[in-house]
Amino acid sequence: MKRRAVLLQVSDHAVLCYLERQHGLDVAAVRSHLAGMAQGAAELGAIAIQIEKVKLVIRSNGSGQATVVTALSRTGRVSHIGGEG
């Protein structure tokens, strides 16, 4: 059987799981680091905050809870977290 060309994409979730399981990335520590850096901005009602070279986008549900939903590069492009996952 002849192989056909396939455009294969790898989801952000697959990359994250690979880094965690194969290379020992401590996802909980990264999550805690980002949450700690964004906490004050979320409490002030910000929709985003610049952390290091990454812009974290914050989504509030209006009932005292907020989630960092994605990380953008300085140009506004989806970066490490989010995108197609």
C-alpha positions as CSV (number, residue, x, y, z in Angstrom):
1,M,0.0,0.0,0.0
2,K,1.4,3.4,-1.0
3,R,1.6,6.0,1.8
4,R,-0.1,9.3,1.2
5,A,1.0,12.7,2.4
6,V,-0.6,13.8,5.6
7,L,-0.3,17.1,7.3
8,L,0.1,16.1,10.9
9,Q,-0.5,18.6,13.7
10,V,0.3,18.0,17.4
11,S,-2.0,19.6,19.9
12,D,-0.7,21.8,22.8
13,H,-2.1,19.2,25.2
14,A,-0.1,16.4,23.6
15,V,3.1,18.5,23.8
16,L,2.4,19.4,27.4
17,C,1.8,15.7,28.4
18,Y,4.9,14.6,26.5
19,L,7.1,17.2,28.3
20,E,5.5,16.2,31.7
21,R,5.9,12.5,31.3
22,Q,9.1,12.1,29.2
23,H,11.1,15.1,30.5
24,G,9.8,15.6,34.0
25,L,8.2,19.0,33.5
26,D,6.4,19.8,36.8
27,V,3.1,21.1,35.4
28,A,1.7,21.8,38.9
29,A,4.7,24.0,39.7
30,V,4.3,26.0,36.4
31,R,0.6,26.4,37.0
32,S,1.3,27.6,40.6
33,H,3.9,30.0,39.3
34,L,1.5,31.5,36.7
35,A,-1.3,31.7,39.2
36,G,0.9,33.5,41.7
37,M,2.0,36.0,39.1
38,A,-1.5,36.7,37.8
39,Q,-3.4,36.7,41.2
40,G,-3.2,40.5,41.9
41,A,-4.2,41.4,38.3
42,A,-7.2,39.0,38.5
43,E,-8.3,40.5,41.9
44,L,-8.2,44.0,40.3
45,G,-10.4,42.7,37.4
46,A,-7.7,42.8,34.7
47,I,-8.4,40.9,31.5
48,A,-4.6,40.3,30.9
49,I,-1.2,40.8,32.4
50,Q,2.3,40.8,31.0
51,I,4.5,38.3,32.8
52,E,8.1,38.1,31.6
53,K,7.8,38.0,27.8
54,V,4.3,36.5,27.8
55,K,0.9,38.1,28.0
56,L,-1.6,36.0,30.1
57,V,-5.2,36.4,29.2
58,I,-7.6,36.2,32.2
59,R,-11.3,35.3,31.9
60,S,-13.6,36.0,34.9
61,N,-16.8,34.1,35.4
62,G,-18.3,37.0,37.3
63,S,-18.7,35.1,40.6
64,G,-15.3,35.6,42.1
65,Q,-13.5,33.0,40.0
66,A,-11.1,33.7,37.1
67,T,-9.0,31.5,34.9
68,V,-5.8,32.2,32.9
69,V,-7.1,30.9,29.5
70,T,-4.2,31.5,27.2
71,A,-0.7,32.9,26.8
72,L,0.1,35.3,24.0
73,S,3.4,36.4,22.6
74,R,4.1,40.2,22.6
75,T,2.6,40.3,19.1
76,G,-0.6,38.8,20.3
77,R,-0.2,35.4,18.7
78,V,-1.2,32.3,20.7
79,S,1.9,30.9,22.3
80,H,2.5,28.1,24.7
81,I,-0.9,27.6,26.5
82,G,-4.1,27.5,24.6
83,G,-4.3,27.4,20.8
84,E,-5.5,24.2,19.4
85,G,-5.5,21.8,22.3
